[in-house]
Amino acid sequence: MTLYRVLKYISFLLGGIGAVLFIWLLSKGDDAIIASPELQDSILNSFLILTWVVIGVAVLSVLVFVILKLFSGNIKNILISIGAFIAVFLISYVSASSDDYRLPNGTQVSGQLSKWVDTGLYMFYILAVVAVLTLLISSLKKLTFRI
């Protein structure tokens, strides 16, 4: 059985467990959940455990597929992609400001935290623009080659 098929069955199983937990949540009703801290705790813990399992499966499957792809002889393209990601990170980090801020509730935000937040936002903006441009260019190429 291939790894894809195993992960597909695991995702169906986790989706079924999530559906059962959701039905359990709905069957208890709002008033019972609000009134009982023990019921809140048991339902919340069940959903949190399921969430951590799903995150673990997702991270594990990404790592496995990346490692399998890495050793399939496509290392040049992977290194180019990693280099491009590092370049985007460096551009974002250098262009981020490190000013101190005071939030409306009076909390002081340090310059270093501000720099990391700006870096993350700039990386998101750059990668989003690149993704949209890639989709547009791909669509235009498909349109021009069909004519």
Secondary structure by P-SEA (a helix, b strand, c coil): ccaaaaaaaaaaaaaaaaaaaaaaaaaacaaaaaacaaaaaaaaaaaaaaaaaaaaaaaaaaaaaaaaaaaccaaaaaaaaaaaaaaaaaaaaaaccbbbbbccccccccaaaaaaaaaaaaaaaaaaaaaaaaaaaaaaaaaaaac
